[in-house]
Every structure is written in structure tokens, then in C-alpha cells.
Amino acid sequence: MSDLLEYKGYFGSAEFSADDNTLHGKLLYIRSLVTYEADTVAGLVHAFREAVDDYLEMCNAEGMKPETPFKGSFNVRVGRNLHRKLALEAARRGVSLNSLIVEALEKETSKAA
């Protein structure tokens, strides 16, 4: 079993361990390791939300800015030939390489919606 939980802009995994018959998960898309577990689905949802709240409270208490998922940038390794093609296409269209990539990604993901 695998599913995605969401609370206060944070996402977490929901997985089942047959070895110890428990549900467990961790916050996704941040570098900090924040985990939670429970014996029931309702308990896992509660533990996930509690883990998010605890993480935010800890950051506040320590004067740290909490990490947020999806900062808006990521690195993609496309290979030299594709990089060249993309850069030349962007130049041909008179747009930045970044704009070309964003447009392509938006077009591709709109198909899934």
C-alpha cells in the first residue's frame, strides 16, 4: 500500500510494513527526515499531521525557517545533444531556455489533468 498525505502544504508517504504489521511514512520533498507511524489508517493520518505540526513548532522554537516542498526550481540533466537542441529552439523563438522548458512542462502536465 502506498498513498500520499497532505497537510499545511506538506506531503507525506503512507506505507505498510508486513514485517511488523504497522503503517509508517515520512515527510516528502524536504531534506529533513521527519517520520511517523501508527497501527491504523486513521492513526497514521493523525500521526502525519502531528509530525507536521511538531516539525513547524520545532523550527519556530529554534528560530529556523521550515523547509517548504517545491521551491520552484530543480536541476534536470538532459544530455549535451538535447541541451543544444533546446537552447537553439529557445533562441529561434526569441525566449529564454527556462521559458521554453516551463512551457513544455506546462503543456505536458496539462494533458494529465
C-alpha positions as CSV (number, residue, x, y, z in Angstrom):
1,M,0.0,0.0,0.0
2,S,1.3,3.5,-0.9
3,D,-0.5,6.7,-0.8
4,L,0.1,10.5,-0.4
5,L,-1.0,12.5,2.6
6,E,-1.3,16.3,2.5
7,Y,-1.5,18.8,5.4
8,K,-0.5,22.5,5.7
9,G,1.4,22.3,2.3
10,Y,3.4,19.3,3.4
11,F,3.2,15.9,1.8
12,G,3.9,12.5,3.4
13,S,4.0,8.9,2.4
14,A,1.7,6.2,3.7
15,E,3.2,2.7,3.6
16,F,2.5,-0.7,5.1
17,S,5.2,-2.9,6.6
18,A,4.3,-6.6,6.6
19,D,7.3,-7.4,8.8
20,D,6.0,-5.6,11.8
21,N,2.3,-5.1,10.7
22,T,2.5,-1.3,11.0
23,L,1.8,1.7,8.9
24,H,4.6,4.3,8.5
25,G,5.6,7.2,6.5
26,K,7.9,10.3,6.2
27,L,7.6,13.8,5.0
28,L,8.4,14.1,1.3
29,Y,10.1,16.8,-0.8
30,I,12.1,18.2,2.1
31,R,15.6,17.3,3.2
32,S,14.8,17.0,6.9
33,L,14.0,13.5,8.0
34,V,10.5,13.5,9.7
35,T,8.9,10.1,10.2
36,Y,5.7,8.8,11.8
37,E,3.9,5.5,12.3
38,A,0.6,4.0,13.6
39,D,-1.4,0.8,13.7
40,T,-4.5,2.2,11.8
41,V,-5.1,4.4,8.8
42,A,-6.8,7.0,10.9
43,G,-3.9,6.8,13.3
44,L,-1.4,7.3,10.5
45,V,-3.2,10.4,9.3
46,H,-3.2,11.7,12.8
47,A,0.5,10.9,13.3
48,F,1.3,12.6,9.9
49,R,-0.5,15.8,10.9
50,E,1.1,15.7,14.3
51,A,4.6,15.2,12.7
52,V,4.0,18.3,10.5
53,D,2.9,20.4,13.5
54,D,5.8,19.2,15.6
55,Y,8.2,20.0,12.8
56,L,6.9,23.5,12.4
57,E,6.9,24.1,16.2
58,M,10.5,22.8,16.4
59,C,11.6,25.1,13.7
60,N,9.8,28.0,15.4
61,A,11.3,27.2,18.8
62,E,14.8,27.0,17.3
63,G,14.4,30.2,15.2
64,M,14.8,28.2,11.9
65,K,12.9,28.8,8.8
66,P,11.0,25.5,8.0
67,E,11.8,23.8,4.7
68,T,9.0,24.0,2.2
69,P,8.3,21.5,-0.5
70,F,8.6,22.6,-4.2
71,K,10.7,25.7,-4.1
72,G,10.1,26.3,-7.8
73,S,13.4,25.1,-9.2
74,F,15.1,21.8,-9.8
75,N,18.0,20.5,-11.9
76,V,17.4,18.3,-14.9
77,R,20.2,16.5,-16.7
78,V,19.2,16.2,-20.3
79,G,22.5,15.4,-22.1
80,R,24.6,17.6,-24.4
81,N,22.6,17.0,-27.6
82,L,19.2,17.7,-26.1
83,H,20.6,20.8,-24.3
84,R,21.9,22.1,-27.6
85,K,18.5,21.5,-29.4
86,L,16.6,23.2,-26.6
87,A,18.9,26.2,-26.5
88,L,18.7,26.6,-30.3
89,E,14.9,26.3,-30.2
90,A,14.7,28.9,-27.5
91,A,16.9,31.2,-29.5
92,R,14.8,30.6,-32.6
93,R,11.6,31.5,-30.7
94,G,13.3,34.5,-29.0
95,V,12.6,33.2,-25.5
96,S,14.9,32.1,-22.7
97,L,15.7,28.4,-22.3
98,N,13.9,28.5,-18.9
99,S,10.7,29.8,-20.5
100,L,10.9,27.2,-23.2
101,I,11.2,24.4,-20.6
102,V,8.4,25.8,-18.4
103,E,6.1,26.0,-21.4
104,A,6.9,22.4,-22.4
105,L,6.4,21.1,-18.8
106,E,3.1,23.0,-18.5
107,K,1.9,21.6,-21.8
108,E,2.9,18.1,-20.8
109,T,1.3,18.2,-17.3
110,S,-1.9,19.8,-18.6
111,K,-2.5,16.5,-20.5
112,A,-2.7,14.6,-17.2
113,A,-5.2,17.0,-15.6
